[in-house]
Amino acid sequence: MRLALALVIAAAFAVPAFAKLPVKAVKIAEKHKKYEIDVDYPKTGNKTIDAAMAEWVKGEVSQFRDEAAGNDGEGPFSTYTLGIGYDIARNDDKVFAVVFTESTYEGGAHPNTVFRTMNFLMPDGWPVYMPEIFTPDAVKAISRLATADLKKQLKPDEGFDADMIKNGAGPSWDNFADFTILPNALDIQYAPYAVAPYVAGPQETKIPLSALRGFFRSDWRAPQASFDCAKASAWVEKMICSDVNLARLDRTVADVYAARLGDADSDAARLPVRGDQREFLVARMKKCGGETGRGAVACLTALYDARLRVLNRLPQ
């Protein structure tokens, strides 16, 4: 009996409670007269995670090919380039997180560098975004802490720009879209030009999770729209907050709408954008008010998809 118990205990310690996802690099490399592609992205064996990463990478490659097709292949900037690399920021029983660095060169003074981060809840690989992790009022605290950290890092003679920090680290979820949730910190990436001039390079802030205590949502998988779902009262709000994908679409439409207002250079230019948005908000009830349950979600999703397409066609 004692021997059997000892073998059970030994086996329990011999097998870890959670094995990290195995990460294998996938390569896309192409070389043509007009462009070059050098892309690496990870594959883990988790179908949900792998599908999300591959879809994004292949979308970026496809878009780059389309843009490179217009390159005449002549002059000092004859070859366009696309490079994508990655770092695994976290790989444990709670979260798998990856930071993609994408660099493109299509002529000009220097390449353009951007980040794309992805955070997946384990063990199923559920994608999660910052507004789903934190309560709506957390964005002000994150902005305050990030701004203070950036001001410490950036010196007046090394790229400090108060206005860029104010805009790039202001209280908007969109400013902190490129993040990873680490065991003890919120790690935020900023591309060049986001919070400092290009010469200062990309920036990064790490906020201790202890500083954000009290701002975490209890369920990171629950829907969270552009408004606080905990306070949803109207029919349309309740419907949006009943579906994760619709709630995410609501956030996207709200973000793009705000961006288009910011892109407009005058009150006259903003007026039609606001008018169209009001019409869209009214149409939600007129066109979908007679629906219930999944029918209402499907109706609203179609309206939001159409609104997003309109917003994306507006001048940027």
ABEGO torsion letter per residue (X at the ends): XAAAAAAAAAAAAABBABBBBBBBBBBBBBBBAABBBBBBBBBAGBAAAAAAAAAAAAAAAAAAAAAAAABAGBEAAABBBBBBBBBBABBBAABBBBBBBBBBBAEEABBBBBBBBBBBBOAAGBBBBAAAABBAAAAAAAAAAAAAAAAAABBAAAGBBAAAAAAAABBBAAAAABBBBBAABBBBBBBBGAABBAAAEBBBBBBBAAAABGABBABAABBBBABBAAABABAAAAAAAABAAAAAAAAAAAAAAAAAAAABABAAAAAAAAAAAAAAAAAAAAAAAABBEAAAAAAAAAAAAAAAAAAAABBX
